[in-house]
Amino acid sequence: MKKALVYEAAGANPARDRFDRKDMAIVAVGHPGELLDVAVDLAREGVRLIELCGGVSPRWRPLVAAAAGPGVQVGSVMFGVESLALAARFAEASADGSPPPAAFILLEPDADPDRDRFTKDVLRQRTHFVPVPDEATAARVARTLAADGIGLIELYGGFSSAGAAAVIDAVQGRAPVGIGSFSLEATLPGDAA
């Protein structure tokens, strides 16, 4: 299944700040108003799952789902209560123009986190993308990222509840951890809205 990760970064241009990796398109938008056009384009390309980063309000999820149309599931990253204060500090630093680096951990079969990791800079926002083959590796990688000063970690690609919990435990409160979520209609038969 072709998937997409869409994240917000001040100054991003989705036409320029887009790259594809295996079965995943990764697109940076400069502001939420660009999400709908991006969703339409992704759906036309055959994307069937769009994951919105934690920097995008869940208020946009139904709008993106409507723009993408039937057959495209839309989820968004959410943070648990243990991560809220840290996520708020990250958001404040971002608003002040000095965001700490972020990391997006991507479940990807056969990935090697050392060989396959890459970094994208959009203005002042540096985002590390770290593909991992499984959830146990994700927890080990997250522990190292948090120890190295990563200011925010988000999980993409289908983490289980247990896998997400292992990552939260691994960072030991040093970084907020966001986990992909879907609304109830995504679990019901038929097309989700």
N, C-alpha and C positions, 0 to 999 in steps of 0.2 A: 504494500500500500504506500502510495506517495503521501508524505507528510510535509508540514511546514511549521516552522517556529518563527513567530513574528514578535520582535522586541522593539521597545521604544528607546531611542537615544537622541538627545538634543542635537539638532543639525543634520540628522540622517536624511538621506534621499533614497527612497526605496528602489529607484531605477539604478542607482549607483551602488548602494550598500546592500547588495543581495549576492548570495552565493549558494551554490548547490553542492550537496555532499551526499553521495549515494542516492538514497530515496528521500532525502530531506532538503527542502528549500529553506534557507535562512534569510529573513528579510528584516532590515532595520527601518523603522519609520521615525520621522522627526516629530510627529504629533499624531494623536489619535484620529484626527480627521482624515488621515491617509489610509486608515485601516480598511475602509469599505472598498475602495478601488483595488487595494492589494488583494483582498479576499476574492473579489470577482476575477482578477487575473489568475490567482492560484487555482481557483475552481476550474477555470477554462483549461488550465494546464494538467488537470487530472488529480489535483491534490484532494484527498478524502479526509484528512485530519489536519486542522489548524490549531496550534497551541499558542496562546497569547501569553506573553511574559507577565510577571507579577507587577511590572510598572504600568500595565494597562488595566484600568479599572474593569472589574467584572461587569460594569454597566454596559460596556461595549460588546460583550459576548453575544447577546441576542441580535444586535445590529449586524455584527460580522456574520453570524449564522444566516440571517436573512439575506445579506448581500451575496454570500457564497452559494446559497441555494440548497435544495434538497440533495441528500447524499453526502454532504460535507459535515462532519462533526466538528464542533468548535469547543475547545476547553480553554481554561485559563489557570495560571499558577496562582495559588493562594498560600498564605502563611499561617501557621498555627500560632497560638497565643505565646508560646515560648520564643517565637521569632519576631513578634510585633515591635518591641522597643528597638531591636537592632535594625529591622527593616525601616522603621521610621527615621533612624539616624542616617541610614543609607540614602533615603529619599531627601532628607534635609541637605546632606552633603551634595547630592546631585543638583538640587535646586540652587545651591550656592555656587555651582560651577566647579566643584572639586570632588567628583564622585570617586570613591575607592574602586579598585578593580572588582569586576563581577566574574562569576564562573557559571557556565551552563554545562551541566553534566548530561550527556546524551547516551541512552542505552542503544548500542549498535552491535549486533552480532560480529564476532571476530575482531573487534576493535582492540587496539593496543593504546592505552592512555598516554604513553610516552611518545610513541611514533605518530599517532594520529591527532594529537592536540594541536590547536591553532588559536591565534589571537587576532581579533579585529578591533581597530581603533576607529571611533567616530568622534571627532573633535576631542573632548577631554575624557570620554568614556572608553575604557579598555575592557573588553569582554574576552575571557578565555573560554573556549569551547573544548570540552574534554570528552571524547567518545570513550565509553567503557563497555566491555563485553557482558557484564553482569552486575547485579546489585551489590555483591560482596566487594567487588573492585571499586564500585562507586563509593562505598563507605570509606575504604582506605584512601582513595583519592581525595574525598571531601575532607578527611582529617588533615591531610597534608596541605590542602588549599587554605583551610581555616588557620592552620599554624603559620602559613606564609603571609597572612594578612589580607586574604580575599575578603571583601566587604559584604558579599552576597552570593548565595549559591541557589541555583534553580535546577530542578530535575525534569528532564524531558524524555519522551520515547516510551512511556508505559511502565513506570515504576509501580510495584505493588505497594500496599500499605506497609507491609513488613520491611520492604526495601527502603522505603522513605524513612521509616522509623529508625532503621540502622544508620542512615546518613545523619539524621538529626542527633542521634546519640554520639556518633563519631566526631561531630564538630564541637561537642562539649560547650555549647553556648557561645562560641567565638564568632559565629556568623549566622545570619538568618538563613533558613532553608525553605524554599518555596517548592510546592508540589502541585503537579497538574491535577485539575479537578474538572468534573463535568456536572451539568445540571441533571435533574431527574429525567427530563424528556429524552436525554441521550441514552437512557437505559431502557426506554419503552420501545415496543415494536413500531416499525415504520420510520419515516424520516424525522430527524430531530430538528427543532427550530431554535 
